Amino acid sequence: MNDAEPAATVLTSIPVTIAFLVMALLAALFFLGMLTLKKGWWTQTCFPCEPRRQVPWNLLDVLAVFVFYFMLGTAALQTLAPYIPSVFPVSVVGEDKKTAIASEESDNLSKELDNPKEPKEESRKLEKAHPLTVLMTEGKRQPMILVICFLMAVVAAPLGEEFLFRVILQGAFESLENSTRRVVLLLRRMPRGFFSVFITALVFAAIHWREPKSEGSWNLNLLLTGMIAQTIANFGIVLFGVGYLTFFRGATWADFGFHNGFRNLRSAQDVLGAFYVYLILMIPMMMIQGTLGTLFPDTVTDPAPLLVFSLALGILYYRTRRLLTCLTLHMSMNAVSFFLMLLWYS
Protein backbone atom coordinates (compact mmCIF):
# COMPACT_ATOMS: atom_id res chain seq x y z
CA MET A 1 0.00 0.00 0.00
CA ASN A 2 1.21 3.46 -0.80
CA ASP A 3 2.14 5.45 2.34
CA ALA A 4 0.59 8.55 0.83
CA GLU A 5 -2.90 6.98 0.81
CA PRO A 6 -3.48 6.96 4.62
CA ALA A 7 -2.22 10.54 4.86
CA ALA A 8 -4.55 11.60 2.06
CA THR A 9 -7.44 9.83 3.77
CA VAL A 10 -6.73 11.63 7.04
CA LEU A 11 -6.46 15.02 5.33
CA THR A 12 -9.71 14.38 3.46
CA SER A 13 -11.54 13.37 6.64
CA ILE A 14 -10.46 16.45 8.62
CA PRO A 15 -12.78 18.95 6.85
CA VAL A 16 -15.67 16.47 7.01
CA THR A 17 -15.07 15.95 10.74
CA ILE A 18 -14.97 19.71 11.32
CA ALA A 19 -18.21 20.10 9.35
CA PHE A 20 -19.95 17.47 11.50
CA LEU A 21 -18.64 19.09 14.70
CA VAL A 22 -19.93 22.47 13.58
CA MET A 23 -23.35 20.95 12.84
CA ALA A 24 -23.38 19.23 16.26
CA LEU A 25 -22.55 22.54 17.93
CA LEU A 26 -25.33 24.27 16.02
CA ALA A 27 -27.74 21.51 17.05
CA ALA A 28 -26.83 22.02 20.72
CA LEU A 29 -27.32 25.77 20.34
CA PHE A 30 -30.69 25.08 18.70
CA PHE A 31 -31.95 23.31 21.83
CA LEU A 32 -30.59 26.17 23.94
CA GLY A 33 -32.54 28.58 21.74
CA MET A 34 -35.72 26.52 22.14
CA LEU A 35 -35.24 26.62 25.91
CA THR A 36 -35.01 30.41 25.91
CA LEU A 37 -38.05 30.57 23.62
CA LYS A 38 -40.02 28.55 26.15
CA LYS A 39 -39.11 31.04 28.87
CA GLY A 40 -40.67 33.85 26.86
CA TRP A 41 -37.52 35.80 26.04
CA TRP A 42 -38.66 36.01 22.40
CA THR A 43 -41.47 38.50 22.89
CA GLN A 44 -40.56 40.14 26.19
CA THR A 45 -36.95 41.12 25.58
CA CYS A 46 -35.59 40.38 22.12
CA PHE A 47 -38.18 41.74 19.72
CA PRO A 48 -40.61 44.30 21.12
CA CYS A 49 -43.04 45.51 18.48
CA GLU A 50 -42.00 49.00 17.37
CA PRO A 51 -44.39 51.76 16.28
CA ARG A 52 -44.19 52.63 12.60
CA ARG A 53 -45.72 54.74 9.89
CA GLN A 54 -46.75 53.48 6.47
CA VAL A 55 -44.00 53.69 3.89
CA PRO A 56 -44.55 56.45 1.31
CA TRP A 57 -44.04 54.27 -1.78
CA ASN A 58 -46.54 52.00 -3.58
CA LEU A 59 -46.43 48.90 -5.78
CA LEU A 60 -45.66 50.96 -8.90
CA ASP A 61 -42.53 52.23 -7.19
CA VAL A 62 -41.69 48.64 -6.27
CA LEU A 63 -42.05 47.65 -9.92
CA ALA A 64 -39.74 50.49 -10.98
CA VAL A 65 -37.08 49.42 -8.46
CA PHE A 66 -37.25 45.76 -9.52
CA VAL A 67 -37.08 46.67 -13.23
CA PHE A 68 -33.98 48.76 -12.58
CA TYR A 69 -32.46 45.85 -10.63
CA PHE A 70 -32.87 43.44 -13.55
CA MET A 71 -31.69 46.04 -16.06
CA LEU A 72 -28.59 46.76 -13.99
CA GLY A 73 -27.78 43.05 -13.67
CA THR A 74 -28.26 42.50 -17.42
CA ALA A 75 -26.10 45.51 -18.30
CA ALA A 76 -23.34 44.33 -15.95
CA LEU A 77 -23.50 40.82 -17.44
CA GLN A 78 -23.24 42.09 -21.01
CA THR A 79 -20.36 44.41 -20.09
CA LEU A 80 -18.32 41.79 -18.21
CA ALA A 81 -18.94 38.81 -20.53
CA PRO A 82 -16.06 39.51 -22.97
CA TYR A 83 -13.46 39.85 -20.19
CA ILE A 84 -14.12 36.98 -17.75
CA PRO A 85 -12.90 34.07 -19.97
CA SER A 86 -9.48 35.68 -20.33
CA VAL A 87 -9.15 36.01 -16.55
CA PHE A 88 -10.51 32.54 -15.58
CA PRO A 89 -9.93 30.09 -18.46
CA VAL A 90 -12.48 27.31 -18.87
CA SER A 91 -9.73 24.73 -18.61
CA VAL A 92 -9.16 25.73 -14.99
CA VAL A 93 -12.79 25.38 -13.95
CA GLY A 94 -14.39 22.29 -15.34
CA GLU A 95 -12.80 20.79 -18.46
CA ASP A 96 -11.54 17.74 -16.56
CA LYS A 97 -15.05 16.98 -15.37
CA LYS A 98 -16.51 17.39 -18.85
CA THR A 99 -13.87 15.02 -20.24
CA ALA A 100 -14.68 12.44 -17.57
CA ILE A 101 -18.40 12.67 -18.32
CA ALA A 102 -17.80 12.33 -22.06
CA SER A 103 -15.68 9.23 -21.39
CA GLU A 104 -18.42 7.77 -19.19
CA GLU A 105 -21.05 8.38 -21.87
CA SER A 106 -18.79 6.67 -24.42
CA ASP A 107 -18.42 3.63 -22.16
CA ASN A 108 -22.19 3.46 -21.65
CA LEU A 109 -22.75 3.59 -25.40
CA SER A 110 -20.30 0.74 -25.91
CA LYS A 111 -22.14 -1.36 -23.31
CA GLU A 112 -25.45 -0.72 -25.07
CA LEU A 113 -23.96 -1.84 -28.39
CA ASP A 114 -22.56 -4.99 -26.78
CA ASN A 115 -25.96 -5.81 -25.18
CA PRO A 116 -28.61 -4.87 -27.76
CA LYS A 117 -31.33 -6.95 -26.10
CA GLU A 118 -31.29 -4.95 -22.92
CA PRO A 119 -33.99 -2.26 -22.77
CA LYS A 120 -32.64 1.20 -23.38
CA GLU A 121 -33.11 3.46 -20.39
CA GLU A 122 -32.85 7.19 -20.97
CA SER A 123 -31.39 8.61 -17.80
CA ARG A 124 -29.16 11.48 -16.87
CA LYS A 125 -27.35 12.56 -13.78
CA LEU A 126 -28.86 15.75 -12.45
CA GLU A 127 -27.05 18.42 -10.52
CA LYS A 128 -29.33 19.99 -7.93
CA ALA A 129 -26.56 22.01 -6.33
CA HIS A 130 -26.85 25.76 -6.18
CA PRO A 131 -24.83 27.51 -8.93
CA LEU A 132 -22.67 29.07 -6.23
CA THR A 133 -21.83 25.60 -4.93
CA VAL A 134 -20.90 24.45 -8.42
CA LEU A 135 -18.65 27.46 -8.89
CA MET A 136 -16.98 26.94 -5.51
CA THR A 137 -16.41 23.24 -6.22
CA GLU A 138 -15.00 23.67 -9.71
CA GLY A 139 -13.01 26.81 -8.97
CA LYS A 140 -11.64 25.95 -5.54
CA ARG A 141 -8.09 26.08 -6.89
CA GLN A 142 -8.61 29.77 -7.70
CA PRO A 143 -8.65 31.88 -4.49
CA MET A 144 -10.15 34.84 -6.35
CA ILE A 145 -13.20 32.74 -7.28
CA LEU A 146 -13.74 31.85 -3.62
CA VAL A 147 -13.46 35.53 -2.67
CA ILE A 148 -16.08 36.42 -5.30
CA CYS A 149 -18.38 33.63 -4.05
CA PHE A 150 -17.99 34.80 -0.45
CA LEU A 151 -18.67 38.42 -1.35
CA MET A 152 -21.76 37.44 -3.29
CA ALA A 153 -23.19 34.94 -0.78
CA VAL A 154 -22.41 36.60 2.54
CA VAL A 155 -22.48 40.32 1.75
CA ALA A 156 -24.09 41.32 -1.55
CA ALA A 157 -27.00 38.85 -1.70
CA PRO A 158 -28.29 39.46 1.87
CA LEU A 159 -27.97 43.23 1.46
CA GLY A 160 -29.74 43.38 -1.89
CA GLU A 161 -32.43 40.83 -1.06
CA GLU A 162 -33.32 42.26 2.34
CA PHE A 163 -33.54 45.75 0.86
CA LEU A 164 -35.69 44.58 -2.05
CA PHE A 165 -37.97 42.16 -0.25
CA ARG A 166 -38.24 43.24 3.36
CA VAL A 167 -37.84 47.01 3.04
CA ILE A 168 -39.33 47.73 -0.38
CA LEU A 169 -41.79 44.92 -1.20
CA GLN A 170 -43.03 44.03 2.29
CA GLY A 171 -43.31 47.72 3.16
CA ALA A 172 -45.51 48.34 0.12
CA PHE A 173 -47.69 45.30 0.82
CA GLU A 174 -48.05 46.37 4.44
CA SER A 175 -49.28 49.81 3.35
CA LEU A 176 -51.70 48.17 0.90
CA GLU A 177 -52.96 45.84 3.62
CA ASN A 178 -53.55 48.67 6.09
CA SER A 179 -55.39 50.82 3.55
CA THR A 180 -57.70 48.03 2.36
CA ARG A 181 -58.21 46.10 5.60
CA ARG A 182 -61.58 47.70 6.35
CA VAL A 183 -62.87 46.98 2.85
CA VAL A 184 -61.60 43.44 2.22
CA LEU A 185 -63.28 40.92 4.52
CA LEU A 186 -60.54 38.31 4.06
CA LEU A 187 -57.87 40.70 5.33
CA ARG A 188 -59.93 41.50 8.42
CA ARG A 189 -60.01 37.82 9.29
CA MET A 190 -56.23 37.50 9.02
CA PRO A 191 -53.83 38.49 11.79
CA ARG A 192 -52.51 41.98 11.15
CA GLY A 193 -49.39 41.83 9.02
CA PHE A 194 -49.96 38.24 7.84
CA PHE A 195 -50.77 39.23 4.24
CA SER A 196 -47.66 41.36 3.71
CA VAL A 197 -45.31 38.88 5.38
CA PHE A 198 -46.72 35.79 3.61
CA ILE A 199 -46.93 37.25 0.10
CA THR A 200 -43.39 38.64 0.35
CA ALA A 201 -42.09 35.28 1.60
CA LEU A 202 -43.88 33.51 -1.24
CA VAL A 203 -42.30 35.78 -3.85
CA PHE A 204 -38.88 35.37 -2.22
CA ALA A 205 -39.14 31.57 -2.30
CA ALA A 206 -40.51 31.55 -5.86
CA ILE A 207 -37.58 33.46 -7.36
CA HIS A 208 -35.20 30.86 -5.91
CA TRP A 209 -36.93 28.06 -7.80
CA ARG A 210 -34.81 26.46 -10.51
CA GLU A 211 -34.60 23.24 -12.47
CA PRO A 212 -31.75 20.76 -12.03
CA LYS A 213 -29.20 20.73 -14.81
CA SER A 214 -27.61 17.73 -16.43
CA GLU A 215 -24.21 16.96 -14.99
CA GLY A 216 -21.39 18.85 -16.68
CA SER A 217 -23.69 21.22 -18.56
CA TRP A 218 -22.72 24.30 -16.57
CA ASN A 219 -21.02 27.09 -18.48
CA LEU A 220 -18.72 28.04 -15.65
CA ASN A 221 -17.36 31.22 -17.20
CA LEU A 222 -20.90 32.45 -17.78
CA LEU A 223 -21.78 31.39 -14.24
CA LEU A 224 -18.86 33.36 -12.82
CA THR A 225 -19.78 36.38 -14.93
CA GLY A 226 -23.36 36.16 -13.67
CA MET A 227 -22.19 36.06 -10.05
CA ILE A 228 -20.09 39.20 -10.48
CA ALA A 229 -22.91 40.96 -12.34
CA GLN A 230 -25.40 40.02 -9.63
CA THR A 231 -23.05 41.32 -6.95
CA ILE A 232 -22.86 44.66 -8.74
CA ALA A 233 -26.65 44.71 -9.13
CA ASN A 234 -27.22 44.01 -5.42
CA PHE A 235 -25.01 46.89 -4.33
CA GLY A 236 -26.34 49.17 -7.05
CA ILE A 237 -30.01 48.61 -6.30
CA VAL A 238 -29.58 49.77 -2.71
CA LEU A 239 -28.04 53.05 -3.88
CA PHE A 240 -30.67 53.52 -6.59
CA GLY A 241 -33.59 52.57 -4.34
CA VAL A 242 -32.59 54.88 -1.52
CA GLY A 243 -32.01 57.77 -3.92
CA TYR A 244 -35.19 57.22 -5.94
CA LEU A 245 -37.55 56.76 -2.99
CA THR A 246 -35.98 59.61 -1.00
CA PHE A 247 -36.13 62.08 -3.87
CA PHE A 248 -39.50 61.15 -5.40
CA ARG A 249 -41.42 59.81 -2.38
CA GLY A 250 -39.86 61.64 0.56
CA ALA A 251 -38.75 58.44 2.30
CA THR A 252 -36.75 58.75 5.52
CA TRP A 253 -34.11 56.56 7.14
CA ALA A 254 -36.81 55.04 9.35
CA ASP A 255 -38.66 53.89 6.21
CA PHE A 256 -35.51 52.04 5.15
CA GLY A 257 -35.24 50.10 8.39
CA PHE A 258 -33.20 52.46 10.56
CA HIS A 259 -35.57 53.28 13.39
CA ASN A 260 -35.23 56.95 14.39
CA GLY A 261 -32.45 57.30 11.87
CA PHE A 262 -28.94 56.34 13.01
CA ARG A 263 -29.39 57.62 16.56
CA ASN A 264 -31.10 54.48 17.86
CA LEU A 265 -29.46 51.56 16.10
CA ARG A 266 -29.32 49.22 19.12
CA SER A 267 -26.75 47.20 17.20
CA ALA A 268 -25.94 44.67 19.93
CA GLN A 269 -29.60 43.79 20.50
CA ASP A 270 -30.24 43.49 16.76
CA VAL A 271 -27.26 41.23 16.14
CA LEU A 272 -27.84 38.95 19.15
CA GLY A 273 -31.53 38.70 18.33
CA ALA A 274 -30.70 37.65 14.76
CA PHE A 275 -28.33 34.93 15.98
CA TYR A 276 -31.02 33.74 18.36
CA VAL A 277 -33.55 33.33 15.53
CA TYR A 278 -31.00 31.56 13.36
CA LEU A 279 -30.34 28.95 16.05
CA ILE A 280 -34.06 28.19 16.19
CA LEU A 281 -34.52 28.03 12.41
CA MET A 282 -31.47 26.03 11.41
CA ILE A 283 -32.56 22.52 12.40
CA PRO A 284 -36.13 22.74 10.97
CA MET A 285 -34.75 24.09 7.67
CA MET A 286 -32.23 21.25 7.41
CA MET A 287 -34.95 18.71 8.19
CA ILE A 288 -37.25 20.14 5.52
CA GLN A 289 -34.42 20.21 2.96
CA GLY A 290 -33.33 16.64 3.75
CA THR A 291 -36.84 15.17 3.82
CA LEU A 292 -37.96 16.77 0.56
CA GLY A 293 -34.63 15.92 -1.08
CA THR A 294 -35.22 12.26 -0.22
CA LEU A 295 -38.85 12.26 -1.39
CA PHE A 296 -38.14 14.17 -4.61
CA PRO A 297 -34.59 13.23 -5.69
CA ASP A 298 -34.89 14.85 -9.14
CA THR A 299 -36.31 18.16 -7.89
CA VAL A 300 -34.58 21.21 -6.44
CA THR A 301 -36.29 21.69 -3.08
CA ASP A 302 -34.60 24.96 -2.05
CA PRO A 303 -37.81 27.07 -2.14
CA ALA A 304 -39.43 25.07 0.70
CA PRO A 305 -36.89 25.83 3.47
CA LEU A 306 -36.40 29.31 2.03
CA LEU A 307 -40.13 29.96 2.46
CA VAL A 308 -39.79 29.17 6.16
CA PHE A 309 -36.67 31.34 6.36
CA SER A 310 -38.36 34.23 4.56
CA LEU A 311 -41.41 34.01 6.83
CA ALA A 312 -39.12 34.36 9.84
CA LEU A 313 -37.37 37.33 8.26
CA GLY A 314 -40.71 38.92 7.46
CA ILE A 315 -42.08 38.51 10.97
CA LEU A 316 -38.83 39.84 12.38
CA TYR A 317 -38.96 42.93 10.19
CA TYR A 318 -42.67 43.44 10.86
CA ARG A 319 -42.10 43.47 14.60
CA THR A 320 -38.91 45.53 14.73
CA ARG A 321 -38.79 47.46 11.42
CA ARG A 322 -35.00 47.35 11.80
CA LEU A 323 -33.01 46.22 8.79
CA LEU A 324 -29.89 45.30 10.74
CA THR A 325 -31.66 42.40 12.47
CA CYS A 326 -32.82 40.82 9.20
CA LEU A 327 -29.50 41.53 7.53
CA THR A 328 -27.56 39.82 10.32
CA LEU A 329 -29.85 36.78 10.23
CA HIS A 330 -29.55 36.46 6.44
CA MET A 331 -25.76 36.92 6.50
CA SER A 332 -25.42 34.37 9.32
CA MET A 333 -27.28 31.68 7.40
CA ASN A 334 -25.33 32.29 4.20
CA ALA A 335 -21.98 32.47 6.01
CA VAL A 336 -22.51 29.17 7.85
CA SER A 337 -23.69 27.50 4.63
CA PHE A 338 -20.69 28.89 2.73
CA PHE A 339 -18.09 27.63 5.21
CA LEU A 340 -19.79 24.23 5.60
CA MET A 341 -19.72 23.80 1.81
CA LEU A 342 -16.10 24.92 1.74
CA LEU A 343 -15.17 22.31 4.37
CA TRP A 344 -17.25 19.58 2.77
CA TYR A 345 -15.97 20.02 -0.79
CA SER A 346 -12.37 20.64 0.20
N, C-alpha and C positions, 0 to 999 in steps of 0.2 A: 504493500500500500504506500502511496506517495505521502510523505510527511506533511506536505502542504495542504492535503485534504482536510485533516482534523482542524488545522488552524483556520482554514477558510470556513469550515462549518461553525466554529466558535464565533468568528467575526460576523458571520451571517446571522447567527442566533442572537447576538447582543442587541441589535436594534429591535428585533421582535420581542425580546424579553422586556426591554425598556418600554415598548408600546403597551404590553400587557400590564406592566406595573403602573403605568400612567392611568390606564383604564380602571384598574383596581382602586387606585387612589381616588379617581373621580367617582367611582361607585360608592366608596365610603363617604365621600363628601356629599353625595346625593342623599344618603340616609340621614346625615347630619342636617341637611337642608330641610328634609321632610319633618324632622323633629322640631326644628324652629318654626316651621309652618304650622304645626299642630299647636304650638304655644301661642299663636296669634301674632307673631312678630311681623307677618306680612302686611297686615292692614294697619296695625297700630303705630308702627315705627318706620318701616322701610318706605312705604309708598302712600303717604296721605294724599287724598284727592285735592288737587290744586284748583282754585278758581281760574276761569279763563273767559276770554271773549271769542266770538266767532271770527274766523279768519276772513280777511277782506277779499279773498279771491274766490272764483267760482270754477265750475267744471270746464268752461271754455279756456280759462287761464291754464288749467291743468293740461288740457289738450295741447295748448301752445308750447308749454314747457316740455312735454313728452315728445312732440314733433321735433323741437330743437335738439333734444337729446339724441334721437335717432339720426337726424341730419348731421350732427357733430360727429357721431361715431362713424357714419358712412364716409364723411369727408376725410376723417383721420385715417380710415382704412385705405381709401383710394390714394391718399398722399404717401402713406408708408409702404404700400405694397411693393413698389419697385426696389426698395432699399433693403428690406429684411433678408431676402435670400443671399445677398452678398455678405451679410454680417453673420448669419447662422446657416451654413450650407445644409442642404437636405441630407447629405451623406452623414452628417454628425448626429442627426436626430431622426433616425428611423429607417434608413436603407437596409440595415442588417435584418431588421424584423420583416420588412417586405420581402427580402430575398428568401428568408426562412419560410414564410407563408407560401411563396411561389413554389418552393421546393416541395412543401407538404402537399400542395394541390396537385403537383406533377406526380407524386407518389400515389395519391389517391386515384388519379386517372389511370395509372398503370394497373392498380389493383382491380379497377372496374373492368378494364380490358381483359385482364387475366381471368376474371370470374363473370362472364356475361350473363349467367343465369340468375345471379343475385339481383334482387330488386334495387333499382336506383333510388337512393334517398337524397333529395335535395336539402342540404343543411348548410348552415354557415355559422361560424363562431361570431357571436355578437359582443361588442364592447359596450358595456353599460356605464363605464367610468365617465366621470365628469371630464370635459375637455381639459380643464386645468390639471387634473390627475394624469391624463395622457401626456401632456406637455412636460410635467415634472418628471415622469417616468422615463420618457425618451430623451429628455434634455438634461438629465441629472449630472452629466459630465461637464456641462456648461454652467458655471456659477452665475453668470449674468441672467440666464434663463430662470434660475431659481429665485433670483432677486426680483425679476419682473413678476413671477408668479406670486411671490410673497406680497409685493406692493399691490397687486391687483386684488388678491384674496383678502388680505387682512386690513388694508387701508382704503383703497379706492372703492371697492365694491360696497362695503358697509356704509361708507360716507354717502355715495351716490344713491344707493337704494333706500337708506333711511330718510334722506332728504326728499326723494321722489315719492316714496310710498307713505311714510308716516307723516311727514310735515305737509307735503303738498296734497297728495291724494286723499289721505284720511282726514285732513283738515277740511277739504272741500266737501267730502261726504258728510262730515259731522255738521257743517253749516247747513247742508241740504236737509239732513235729518231733522235738525232743530226747527227749521223754517216750515217743514211740511208735516211735523208730528201731529199737530192738531187736526189736520185734514185727512191724512192717511190712517185708516183704522189699524192696519197691520203694524205700522210703526208704533202706535200707542200701546199695542199689546207686547211689544218687545222691550226688554230692558234698555234703558237709555244708553246710547253709545254702541249697542250691539250691531246695528246696521252698518255703521261706518267702519267698525273694526273688522267685521266678518267679510264685507265686500272687498275691502283693501287686502285682507289676507288671502282671499280667493284669487284676486288678480295677481298678487305676488307669487303664489304657488303656481298659477297657470303659466306665467312667463318662464318658469324654470322647467316646464315640460319639454322633453325632447325624445326623439326616437334613438334606439341603439344603432350603432354603425357596425358594419361588417369589419372584422378584425383586419388591421393594416390599411384601412381606407382613409385614414386621417391625412389631410394635407397639413403637415406640421408647420411649415413656414407660414401658410395662411392662418393657421391656428395661433401662432405666435403674434402675427401681425394684428389679428383680431383682439388678442389680449391687450396689446399695447394701445390700440385704438380705443378699446372700451375703458381702459384706465384714464386716458385723456378725456373721454366723454364724461366719465363720472366726476372728475374734478371740475371740468368745464361747466357741467349743468348746475352745480352748486353756485358758481359765480354768476352764471346767467340768470338762474332762478331768483337769487337774492336781489340782483339788480333790477330785473324786470318787475317783480312783485312789489319791491320798494318804490320804484319810480312811478309805475302805472296804477298800483292799488293801495299805496300808502301803508304797506306792511311794516311792522316793527320787529325788533329782535325777539320779543315775546312770541310773536306769531311764528317765528322760525325755531321755536323750541328752547329759547333762552329766557327763562322766566325772570321778569323784571330786569331784562337786559343782562349785562355781565356782572351786575353788582350782587347777584344772589345765585351763584352757580351751584353751591353746595356740592362741590366736586367729589369729595370723599363719600358722601352718602349716595350719590348717583352711581359711582363706580362699584362700591360694595353691594348696593342693591342689585346691580346688573349681574355681578358674579353669583349672587344668591339665587337669582332666577335661573341662571345657566345651570347651576348644580341640580336644580329640580327638574329642568327640562331634558337634560342630557340622556338619562337612562330611557325614559319613554320614547324619545326620538330614535335612539338606537334600536329599541325593540320593534318599533313600527317599521323602520327601514329593513331590519333583518327578517321580520315575519313576511312582509310583502315581497321582499326579494326572493324568499323561498317559495312562496305561493305563485309568483309570476316571474319565473327566471328569465324570460325574454322581454321584460318590460322595465323601463327606467322608472323607479318608484320614488324618486327624489321629491316630487310635489307633495306627497302625503306627509312626511315629517316636516317639510318646510311650511305646510299649512298650519300645523301645530305651533311651530316656531314663530310664524308671522302673527298668529292670534295672540301669542304671549307678548310679542313686541307691541302689537296694537293696543292691548289692554294696558300695558305699561305706559305707553305714550298718552293714552286717554286719561289715565289717573294723574300722571305727573306733568304732562306737557313739557317735558324736558328732554331734549334731543340727546344729551350726553349719556343718559341711562340706556336708551335704546342702542346708541352707537357702541357703547362699551359691551353690551350683551352680544351684539352682532359680531363685533371684532373678536370677542372671546371665543365664540363658536368657531369662526373661521380660522383663528390662530391655532386652536387645539386640533382641528381637523387637518390643517396644513402640516403641523409638526408630526402628527401621527402618521400621515401619509408619507412624509419624508423618512421617518424611521422604518416604516413597513417596507417601502420600496427600495430602501438603500441596501 
